[in-house]
Amino acid sequence: MCASAKYSSRGPALIPRMKTKHRIYYIALFSVVLLGLIATGMFQFWPHSIESTADWSVDKRSVHDAPLVRLPVSSPIPERGDLSCRMHTCFDVYRCGYNPKNRIKVYIYPLQRYVDEVGVAISSTGLSREYNDLLSAISASDFYTDDVTRACLFVPSIDVLNQNSLRIRETAQALALLPRWDKGMNHLLFNMLPGGPPDYNTALDVPRDRALLAGGGFSTWTYRQGYDVSIPVYSPLSAELELPERQPGPRRYFILSSQTAIHREYRAELEQLKAENGESVLLLDKCSNLSQGVASARKRCHKGQVYDYPQILQESSFCVVLRGARLGQAALSDVLQAGCVPVIVADSYILPFSEVLDWKRASVVIPEDKLPEMYTILKSIPQRQVEEMQRQARWFWEAYFRSMKAIGLTTLQIINDRIYPYAARTYEQWNNPPVVKWSSVNSPLFLPLIPPRSPGFTAVVLTYDRVESLFRVITEISKVPSLAKLLVVWNNQNKSPPEESVWPKIAVPLKVVRTKENKLSNRFFPYDEIETEAVLAIDDDIIMLTSDELQFGYEVWREFPDRLVGYPGRLHLWDHEMGKWKYESEWTNEVSMVLTGAAFYHKYFNYLYTYKMPGDIKNWVDNHMNCEDIAMNFLVANITGKAPIKVTPRKKFKCPECTAIDGLSLDQTHMVERSECINKFASVFGTMPLKVVEHRADPVLYKDDFPEKLKSFPNIGSL
């Protein structure tokens, strides 16, 4: 207690004296520490400014900090590219191995600065902004690995995008010094501007042994099919300027030419084309009267009038892309971004990513000697097809051209598909714009053998105004154990559906969708309300099907989810006298169609019918108010190559008083129209996809003399 009191009495006297004596010292020390922390933080987190954009490297070092490599004059030089190389001869697929994700691994060499013996760099530009973006995209992708022992593909950090900036011999020596070069095996080089004056070779002149080349100007003479990858020439203009997407349709000009360095012979032919066709053709050239400070690359001129580029491209239906000194032209990217259909005039040019992209859907390729006939050729293309091509052109740019990242990752995906062909992207995935959210829909072609029973099915009833019959159908369908939801498609725009209080009371959700137009195709629209895989399409007058028949049909569909499984069967026949197809609805031993007035199918086919039906079939059906069921049969058979399945023996579905062929089917005009449908659809599909079978599905024990209570489906109609 005394010691404590003594400390307490002295404490207050000692502390003030210490503060006074050392105050300046502590303040100075604290200030130094604080300033040090602030400076360190700013250095770590403040954006660094460097002399160029070439700051990429895996280990985050600046290009200026990259190790210097001096190339002796006697350094080995690789062999010139081997034109006979293919994936099975010059690429070691065993290095890629098996992995659960079916994805190649790509290693990027560390950044180094290469100079010759006297200190002169092998490239006049170093690491370009474009190659920096490309390497950064690869390093941030799922393809990248920093473990060289796991790598399947090697990408040098040596920039060979533009051959004009390279010293050919020294660049080749630098490649040969790479630790894993091994005569270029499994190495990938990116080059967009090959060749040089006066010959302008269509492939990179740098000797590269067996390395794969992603090149921007291949011809049929230099392209090693299935080995090299043809890539676009990147356009900084289209990447820096956001052009809003323009809806497809007629434009102010029919043909537009915007390239400034066109050979005089081509220029003369284009001018003759304009003289013959007037204002529908616009020929632009570089501007000579621009004000000081105006970027000439973003302007084009015609007779003193100045146009903004590339915006002017959106004002034309077709845009000419002529070969220059090199086959590959950056103008192609500008044209695609504008949604203008490119007219490519460059004999022997290998179009970008043509290994996977269907360029017939987005461009017109015209031989150079046909240039004077270009206007006539383009006029022969239907306007509807032109609009589809405009839409496809824009999507190609968005998906594969818009950035160095898109170009680089597309290249790697193509190589990946070669190495793992069983996991490769399909034609549709490469070429079909994502109009619909397909990710929520599984194709029935790849479902398990038997989908689970628990989700059940959604019944879709198309109706107009037969309310009494509709309510009876709803009541009968509601008795089916596997019914999950009932969707009524109200196709009458002049009359409202009945009040909610008068609808039948059922144990599952009942939804009513009102359509904007009275179209038969509305029954196959992929409504958001359809949440199950299985769909039962049924007319509002199909009242004779029992719950056992419907449940059995659903069970059959579960075993064959890629088929149409239905009740009314029909047949197509070849009429030898008339020389065309004929629709047959008489009772026969064969079936090639089941009518969707009562049929199960996978909801995936709703998407195909609505968005991918070939030609004008969908519009033809809606205009004629007939044959939507035949169209669906054609579609499913064409996709699967399989026949439909008729279930149960019943042939009468609508009412006991009706014959087997009732209503519209009795009318001969209707039968003639149905025959016309089959011939029309076969013409559009280019083949007859319907398959004829001689069997149907009936329940086990259906005909056996067993007590009814032992049968799973006792109430199966006989006719």
Secondary structure, DSSP 4 states (H G I P E B T S, - for coil): -HHHHHHHHHHHHHHHHHHHHHHHHHHHHHHHHHHHHHHHHHHHHSPP--SSS----TT---GGGSPEEE--TT---PPPP-TT--HHHH--GGGT---TT----EEEPPP-EEE-TTS-BSBSS-S-HHHHHHHHHHHTSTTB-S-GGG-SEEE-S---SBGGGB-HHHHHHHHHTSTT-GGGTTBEEEESB---TTT--SS--S--TT-EEEESS-BTTT--TTTSEE-PPP-HHHHHS-PPPPPSS--SEEEEE--SS--HHHHHHHHHHHHHHGGGEEE-B--SSPPTT--GGGEEEETTEEEETTGGGGGEEEEEEE--SSS--THHHHHHHTTPEEEEE-TTB--TTTTT--GGGT-EE--GGGGGGHHHHHHTS-HHHHHHHHHHHHHHIIIIISSHHHHHHHHHHHHHHHHSGGGPPPHHHHHS---S-GGG---GGGS-SS--STT-EEEEEEESS-HHHHHHHHHHHTT-TTEEEEEEEE--SSSPPPPGGGS---SS-EEEEE-SS--GGGGGS--TT--SSEEEEEETT-----HHHHHHHHHHHHH-TTS-EESSEEEEEEETTTTEEEEE-S--S-BSEE-TTEEEEETHHHHHHHH---TTHHHHHHHHT--HHHHHHHHHHHHH----EEESS----S-TTS-SS-GGGG-HHHHHHHHHHHHHHHHHHTS-----B--EE--TTSSS---GGG-S-------
